[in-house]
Amino acid sequence: MTRTVRWVAVGVSAIGVSLLAQGPTVRLRIVSPGDQAYVSGPVMLRALIDPPAAAGQVVRIAFFADGRQVCALEAPPFECAWDAGERVREHVIRAVALLDNGQRLVQNVRTKGLDYAETVDVDLVQVTAVVTDGGRFVHDLVKKDFHVFEDEVEQETTFLGPAGQVPLEVVAAIDVSGSMSKAMPSVKAAARDFLNALDPEDQVSLLAFNDNLFTLVRRSTDRAARARAVDRLAPWGGTALYDVILKALDLVGRQQGRRAIVVFSDGHDESSFAHLDTVVGRVESSDSTMYMIGQGDALRNETFQDVLERLATVSGGRAFATGDPGRLEKAFAEIIEDLSNQYLLAYPPKNAKRDGAWRRIRVEVAGGRYQVRARQGYRAVKRQ
């Protein structure tokens, strides 16, 4: 009996030493798309390793969609593009990680389809809302607090969650035209602070524009890559403001989540091929929230200010104007605060026609007790 007890005690001790030698548990986590998300079109598949320090142990992470391999990655960031197709339907996404010790980690998420009996191909309408009470952000709201109306018909709304629970994709476009020479150091500093203030998991694309458009970073979570891209900005040429907005709208994905486009410019468009009406139409058809920052000539050009305000307002965003480059940090900080206090809602529209008509959206919270800023509507464009 004594020998048996001693043998068991030694065995338990050995197991404990073995567990301690393994260190903390390594986990694989799919962060995009989210479980039970609605997805269609281009989607970014993304996975993280917890704890982050263990990412160096990864030999390979492979993504599978509905049983077919999409990609295999050997180094972070562990992300790749996948086309979910035009219809919002159920998919199974799997990530498989192989570690250098031979361990295999697996995680699955299942996306949702629209519960529609009709054969009409419709999208889910996303609505990003900011709720305030006398200028103060309102927190801790839940589904029952929100009511969404399309053309004054209440919709069956899905509450997708507050900012901290919903992924964010940001496209930032920075004017690097010749007139930006004096302001460029302040613009770079403000842009760096803005990008660093975003959450580590937020996807960021960075564009620069003058007469031409330059994609410096695309859907990246690498903060160092963003900083290097900002450092490379140099002023020259004219201003193709409308063209870069169209480019930004082309870059954002269609997966479930929040989308924001931040555009900084110091003057009215002078080099674009696109017309303002085309840009407005695209913004109306997008669920991206537009944040427009005007500097310099923005204070002296009423037409330019009207354009910034028009694009921001229709999307539920905000427009800023400042004559002092040193105050750009304040505008970017207010955008960060805005993004941090958003709620995301979605609904399959009861009017499924794609007739190009404008559909008005109204969001009511707590019986109208609070103020709500959200997209004013959307244009139900036809499929190409």
ROLUM-825187 format. One record per residue (C-alpha): x, z, y; residue number from 1. Coordinates in Angstrom, 2 decimals, always signed. Last residue first. Example, Ala and Ser with C-alpha at 12.3 -4.5 7.8 and 13.67 -1.06 7.14 Angstrom:
ROLUM-825187
((+13.67,+7.14,-1.06),2) ((+12.30,+7.80,-4.50),1) 
***
This chain:
ROLUM-825187
((-24.85,-62.96,+44.47),384) ((-27.32,-60.13,+44.04),383) ((-29.72,-59.73,+46.93),382) ((-29.20,-57.15,+49.65),381) ((-31.42,-54.12,+50.03),380) ((-30.14,-53.13,+53.47),379) ((-29.65,-49.42,+53.85),378) ((-30.98,-46.57,+55.94),377) ((-30.10,-44.13,+58.68),376) ((-27.12,-42.70,+56.81),375) ((-27.09,-38.93,+57.13),374) ((-26.92,-36.24,+59.83),373) ((-29.41,-33.44,+59.27),372) ((-30.58,-30.75,+61.70),371) ((-32.15,-27.67,+60.11),370) ((-35.68,-26.21,+60.06),369) ((-37.27,-29.50,+59.04),368) ((-39.01,-28.07,+55.99),367) ((-35.81,-26.67,+54.55),366) ((-33.98,-29.99,+54.81),365) ((-35.47,-33.41,+55.56),364) ((-33.55,-36.59,+54.95),363) ((-34.89,-39.86,+56.36),362) ((-33.88,-43.27,+55.10),361) ((-35.15,-46.55,+56.52),360) ((-35.03,-49.62,+54.28),359) ((-33.87,-52.83,+55.97),358) ((-34.95,-55.93,+54.08),357) ((-32.58,-58.21,+52.17),356) ((-35.28,-58.94,+49.59),355) ((-33.84,-57.02,+46.67),354) ((-37.08,-55.38,+45.53),353) ((-36.79,-52.04,+43.69),352) ((-39.10,-50.05,+45.98),351) ((-39.20,-46.71,+44.15),350) ((-35.50,-46.40,+44.95),349) ((-33.33,-44.81,+42.25),348) ((-32.15,-41.66,+44.02),347) ((-28.94,-39.95,+45.08),346) ((-27.83,-36.89,+47.02),345) ((-24.36,-35.78,+48.12),344) ((-23.84,-32.80,+50.40),343) ((-21.12,-32.74,+53.03),342) ((-19.33,-29.73,+54.52),341) ((-15.69,-30.50,+53.72),340) ((-16.00,-34.08,+54.96),339) ((-17.17,-32.81,+58.35),338) ((-14.33,-30.31,+58.61),337) ((-11.83,-33.05,+57.76),336) ((-13.42,-35.29,+60.40),335) ((-13.16,-32.49,+62.95),334) ((-9.45,-32.13,+62.14),333) ((-8.92,-35.88,+62.68),332) ((-10.52,-35.65,+66.12),331) ((-8.53,-32.53,+67.05),330) ((-5.24,-34.04,+65.86),329) ((-5.90,-37.03,+68.12),328) ((-5.47,-34.79,+71.13),327) ((-1.81,-35.72,+71.74),326) ((-2.81,-39.36,+72.03),325) ((-4.73,-38.44,+75.21),324) ((-7.43,-40.88,+76.34),323) ((-9.84,-39.76,+73.66),322) ((-12.86,-41.28,+71.95),321) ((-14.64,-40.12,+68.80),320) ((-17.43,-41.64,+66.72),319) ((-19.23,-39.84,+63.89),318) ((-20.69,-40.61,+60.47),317) ((-24.22,-41.02,+59.13),316) ((-23.71,-44.71,+58.34),315) ((-25.93,-46.06,+61.15),314) ((-24.30,-43.64,+63.60),313) ((-20.67,-44.53,+62.92),312) ((-21.08,-48.30,+63.21),311) ((-23.14,-48.07,+66.39),310) ((-20.91,-45.48,+68.04),309) ((-17.73,-47.50,+67.49),308) ((-19.39,-50.69,+68.71),307) ((-20.83,-48.94,+71.78),306) ((-17.39,-47.56,+72.63),305) ((-15.91,-51.05,+72.51),304) ((-18.63,-52.40,+74.76),303) ((-18.09,-49.52,+77.20),302) ((-14.40,-50.34,+77.61),301) ((-12.54,-47.84,+79.79),300) ((-12.45,-44.81,+77.50),299) ((-11.80,-46.86,+74.37),298) ((-8.91,-48.55,+76.19),297) ((-6.74,-45.57,+75.26),296) ((-8.07,-44.12,+72.00),295) ((-11.06,-44.86,+69.80),294) ((-11.73,-43.03,+66.55),293) ((-14.48,-44.28,+64.22),292) ((-15.65,-42.25,+61.22),291) ((-17.84,-44.34,+58.91),290) ((-19.64,-42.82,+55.91),289) ((-19.66,-45.23,+52.98),288) ((-23.02,-45.98,+51.32),287) ((-22.68,-49.68,+52.10),286) ((-25.36,-52.27,+52.90),285) ((-25.70,-51.18,+56.53),284) ((-21.92,-51.26,+56.89),283) ((-21.90,-54.82,+55.58),282) ((-24.60,-55.91,+58.03),281) ((-22.79,-54.26,+60.94),280) ((-19.58,-56.09,+60.01),279) ((-21.31,-59.46,+59.82),278) ((-22.98,-58.85,+63.19),277) ((-19.58,-58.01,+64.71),276) ((-18.14,-61.40,+63.72),275) ((-15.25,-61.83,+61.27),274) ((-12.17,-63.94,+62.06),273) ((-10.66,-60.99,+63.87),272) ((-8.00,-61.21,+66.61),271) ((-9.32,-59.63,+69.83),270) ((-11.27,-56.58,+68.74),269) ((-11.56,-53.89,+71.39),268) ((-8.80,-51.35,+71.90),267) ((-6.94,-48.26,+70.78),266) ((-7.96,-48.20,+67.13),265) ((-8.41,-45.59,+64.40),264) ((-10.75,-46.23,+61.48),263) ((-11.76,-43.59,+58.92),262) ((-13.84,-44.86,+56.00),261) ((-15.53,-42.27,+53.83),260) ((-16.93,-42.46,+50.30),259) ((-18.57,-39.62,+48.38),258) ((-19.11,-39.87,+44.66),257) ((-20.65,-41.95,+41.89),256) ((-18.60,-45.03,+41.18),255) ((-18.90,-48.06,+43.46),254) ((-15.32,-48.18,+44.69),253) ((-14.04,-48.54,+48.23),252) ((-11.64,-51.43,+48.85),251) ((-14.13,-54.09,+49.98),250) ((-15.50,-51.76,+52.65),249) ((-11.97,-51.20,+53.94),248) ((-11.36,-54.96,+54.08),247) ((-14.58,-55.46,+56.05),246) ((-13.49,-52.75,+58.48),245) ((-10.05,-54.40,+58.71),244) ((-11.55,-57.75,+59.71),243) ((-13.69,-56.20,+62.43),242) ((-10.72,-54.47,+64.07),241) ((-8.29,-57.39,+64.12),240) ((-6.14,-56.15,+67.02),239) ((-3.08,-58.00,+68.37),238) ((+0.64,-57.98,+67.52),237) ((+3.23,-55.21,+67.15),236) ((+3.46,-51.48,+66.46),235) ((+5.37,-49.94,+63.52),234) ((+3.99,-47.89,+60.62),233) ((+6.61,-47.15,+57.95),232) ((+6.34,-43.35,+58.34),231) ((+2.65,-43.56,+57.49),230) ((+3.47,-45.26,+54.18),229) ((+6.07,-42.63,+53.30),228) ((+3.53,-39.87,+53.93),227) ((+0.93,-41.57,+51.72),226) ((+3.46,-41.98,+48.89),225) ((+4.39,-38.29,+49.15),224) ((+0.73,-37.29,+48.96),223) ((+0.21,-39.13,+45.66),222) ((-3.54,-39.17,+44.95),221) ((-3.67,-42.94,+45.36),220) ((-6.54,-45.36,+45.65),219) ((-4.40,-48.06,+47.32),218) ((-1.48,-47.36,+49.64),217) ((+0.02,-49.72,+52.24),216) ((-2.65,-52.43,+52.31),215) ((-1.70,-54.54,+55.34),214) ((-4.11,-56.57,+57.47),213) ((-3.03,-59.13,+60.06),212) ((-3.36,-59.59,+63.82),211) ((-2.91,-55.81,+63.99),210) ((-3.85,-53.68,+60.98),209) ((-2.58,-50.90,+58.76),208) ((-4.49,-49.78,+55.69),207) ((-4.20,-46.57,+53.66),206) ((-6.18,-45.94,+50.48),205) ((-6.84,-42.36,+49.42),204) ((-8.37,-40.81,+46.30),203) ((-9.14,-37.11,+46.71),202) ((-7.73,-34.89,+43.94),201) ((-5.15,-33.15,+46.16),200) ((-7.85,-32.23,+48.70),199) ((-7.45,-33.83,+52.12),198) ((-5.47,-31.85,+54.70),197) ((-2.28,-33.78,+53.93),196) ((-3.99,-37.06,+54.90),195) ((-5.14,-35.65,+58.23),194) ((-1.79,-34.04,+59.07),193) ((+0.03,-37.28,+58.32),192) ((-2.45,-39.28,+60.43),191) ((-2.06,-36.90,+63.38),190) ((+1.75,-37.11,+63.26),189) ((+1.70,-40.89,+62.91),188) ((-0.75,-41.28,+65.79),187) ((+1.35,-39.03,+68.03),186) ((+4.49,-41.10,+67.34),185) ((+2.50,-44.36,+67.76),184) ((+0.98,-43.61,+71.18),183) ((+3.66,-45.30,+73.26),182) ((+3.82,-48.44,+71.10),181) ((+0.10,-48.75,+70.33),180) ((-0.42,-51.73,+72.65),179) ((+1.53,-53.87,+70.19),178) ((-1.06,-53.49,+67.46),177) ((-0.59,-50.89,+64.73),176) ((-4.23,-49.78,+64.40),175) ((-4.63,-47.39,+61.46),174) ((-7.22,-47.80,+58.68),173) ((-7.97,-44.82,+56.43),172) ((-9.94,-45.42,+53.24),171) ((-11.15,-42.18,+51.68),170) ((-12.61,-41.54,+48.22),169) ((-14.17,-38.16,+47.58),168) ((-15.21,-36.50,+44.32),167) ((-18.23,-34.14,+44.30),166) ((-18.07,-30.41,+43.53),165) ((-16.26,-29.21,+46.65),164) ((-18.37,-31.43,+48.87),163) ((-21.74,-30.01,+47.84),162) ((-23.73,-31.25,+44.85),161) ((-25.28,-34.21,+43.09),160) ((-28.88,-33.38,+43.93),159) ((-30.98,-36.07,+42.26),158) ((-33.93,-37.24,+44.30),157) ((-37.28,-38.60,+43.23),156) ((-38.14,-40.35,+46.50),155) ((-40.62,-39.51,+49.23),154) ((-42.17,-42.58,+50.86),153) ((-41.61,-42.55,+54.64),152) ((-39.73,-45.89,+54.56),151) ((-37.41,-44.15,+52.11),150) ((-37.82,-40.38,+52.23),149) ((-35.42,-37.74,+50.92),148) ((-36.41,-34.07,+50.55),147) ((-33.71,-31.43,+50.26),146) ((-34.00,-27.62,+49.97),145) ((-35.16,-27.83,+46.34),144) ((-31.81,-29.33,+45.34),143) ((-29.67,-26.44,+46.59),142) ((-28.13,-25.41,+49.92),141) ((-25.21,-22.97,+49.87),140) ((-23.82,-23.86,+53.30),139) ((-25.21,-24.84,+56.70),138) ((-22.62,-26.05,+59.21),137) ((-22.96,-24.58,+62.69),136) ((-24.03,-26.83,+65.59),135) ((-27.37,-25.11,+66.16),134) ((-28.08,-25.18,+62.44),133) ((-26.23,-27.99,+60.72),132) ((-26.60,-30.15,+57.61),131) ((-24.25,-33.01,+56.77),130) ((-25.70,-35.57,+54.36),129) ((-24.28,-38.21,+52.04),128) ((-26.99,-40.43,+50.61),127) ((-26.45,-42.50,+47.48),126) ((-28.93,-45.18,+46.45),125) ((-28.75,-45.87,+42.72),124) ((-28.64,-49.56,+42.15),123) ((-31.41,-51.74,+40.83),122) ((-31.59,-54.45,+38.14),121) ((-35.28,-54.94,+37.43),120) ((-35.95,-54.79,+33.69),119) ((-38.42,-51.98,+34.14),118) ((-38.48,-49.02,+31.76),117) ((-36.07,-47.09,+33.94),116) ((-34.34,-43.83,+33.13),115) ((-31.15,-44.82,+34.93),114) ((-28.11,-44.35,+32.75),113) ((-25.85,-41.33,+32.70),112) ((-22.12,-40.96,+32.16),111) ((-20.65,-39.13,+29.16),110) ((-17.32,-37.37,+29.36),109) ((-14.81,-36.97,+26.55),108) ((-11.56,-35.01,+26.34),107) ((-8.71,-35.22,+23.85),106) ((-5.32,-33.53,+23.59),105) ((-2.73,-34.39,+20.91),104) ((+0.28,-32.13,+20.32),103) ((+3.44,-33.85,+19.10),102) ((+5.79,-31.61,+21.08),101) ((+6.29,-34.38,+23.67),100) ((+2.57,-34.41,+24.41),99) ((+0.09,-37.17,+23.52),98) ((-2.99,-37.35,+25.74),97) ((-6.31,-38.98,+24.82),96) ((-8.94,-39.64,+27.49),95) ((-12.44,-40.68,+26.46),94) ((-15.24,-42.19,+28.52),93) ((-18.68,-42.61,+26.92),92) ((-21.05,-44.82,+28.89),91) ((-24.76,-44.67,+29.78),90) ((-26.19,-47.29,+32.10),89) ((-26.22,-48.20,+35.80),88) ((-26.18,-51.98,+35.57),87) ((-23.55,-54.10,+37.33),86) ((-20.67,-53.49,+34.94),85) ((-18.53,-50.39,+34.42),84) ((-15.36,-52.18,+35.55),83) ((-12.29,-50.03,+34.93),82) ((-9.38,-49.14,+37.20),81) ((-6.56,-46.81,+36.17),80) ((-5.49,-43.22,+36.71),79) ((-2.92,-40.79,+35.31),78) ((-0.85,-40.32,+38.47),77) ((+1.36,-39.53,+36.70),76) ((+3.62,-41.02,+34.02),75) ((+3.24,-42.76,+30.65),74) ((-0.11,-44.46,+31.13),73) ((-2.27,-46.34,+28.61),72) ((-5.18,-48.55,+29.68),71) ((-8.79,-49.54,+28.98),70) ((-8.96,-48.90,+25.25),69) ((-12.34,-49.74,+23.76),68) ((-14.58,-47.07,+22.22),67) ((-17.23,-47.04,+24.94),66) ((-14.53,-46.69,+27.58),65) ((-11.12,-45.50,+26.37),64) ((-8.28,-44.09,+28.46),63) ((-4.78,-43.47,+27.08),62) ((-2.39,-40.76,+28.25),61) ((+1.23,-40.99,+27.18),60) ((+4.33,-38.86,+26.64),59) ((+3.02,-35.91,+28.62),58) ((+5.30,-32.87,+28.77),57) ((+6.16,-33.54,+32.41),56) ((+2.49,-33.02,+33.28),55) ((+2.93,-29.38,+32.23),54) ((+3.69,-28.30,+35.78),53) ((+0.15,-29.35,+36.74),52) ((-1.33,-26.54,+34.56),51) ((-3.55,-28.23,+33.63),50) ((-3.12,-31.99,+33.18),49) ((-5.29,-34.30,+35.25),48) ((-7.31,-37.39,+34.40),47) ((-8.59,-40.34,+36.40),46) ((-10.64,-43.44,+35.59),45) ((-11.33,-45.34,+38.83),44) ((-14.60,-47.25,+38.70),43) ((-15.35,-50.87,+39.69),42) ((-19.06,-51.70,+39.21),41) ((-21.54,-49.09,+38.04),40) ((-21.52,-45.34,+37.53),39) ((-24.04,-42.48,+37.50),38) ((-22.33,-39.19,+36.66),37) ((-23.36,-36.99,+33.69),36) ((-19.74,-35.80,+33.26),35) ((-17.67,-36.82,+36.23),34) ((-15.97,-40.20,+36.44),33) ((-13.34,-39.29,+37.36),32) ((-11.94,-35.79,+36.86),31) ((-11.11,-36.02,+33.14),30) ((-9.28,-32.82,+32.16),29) ((-6.50,-32.37,+29.61),28) ((-5.42,-28.80,+28.92),27) ((-2.06,-27.14,+28.23),26) ((-2.21,-23.52,+27.11),25) ((+0.47,-21.34,+28.68),24) ((+3.78,-20.82,+26.86),23) ((+4.43,-21.87,+23.28),22) ((+7.01,-19.15,+22.80),21) ((+4.41,-16.47,+23.43),20) ((+2.30,-17.82,+20.59),19) ((+5.25,-17.80,+18.17),18) ((+6.22,-14.27,+19.15),17) ((+2.64,-13.12,+18.52),16) ((+2.58,-14.82,+15.12),15) ((+5.80,-13.05,+14.16),14) ((+4.38,-9.68,+15.18),13) ((+1.25,-10.29,+13.15),12) ((+3.34,-11.09,+10.09),11) ((+5.56,-8.03,+10.56),10) ((+2.48,-5.82,+10.71),9) ((+1.03,-7.49,+7.61),8) ((+4.24,-6.92,+5.63),7) ((+4.43,-3.29,+6.75),6) ((+0.85,-2.69,+5.65),5) ((+1.46,-4.31,+2.29),4) ((+4.63,-2.33,+1.72),3) ((+2.81,+0.91,+2.40),2) ((+0.00,+0.00,+0.00),1) 
***
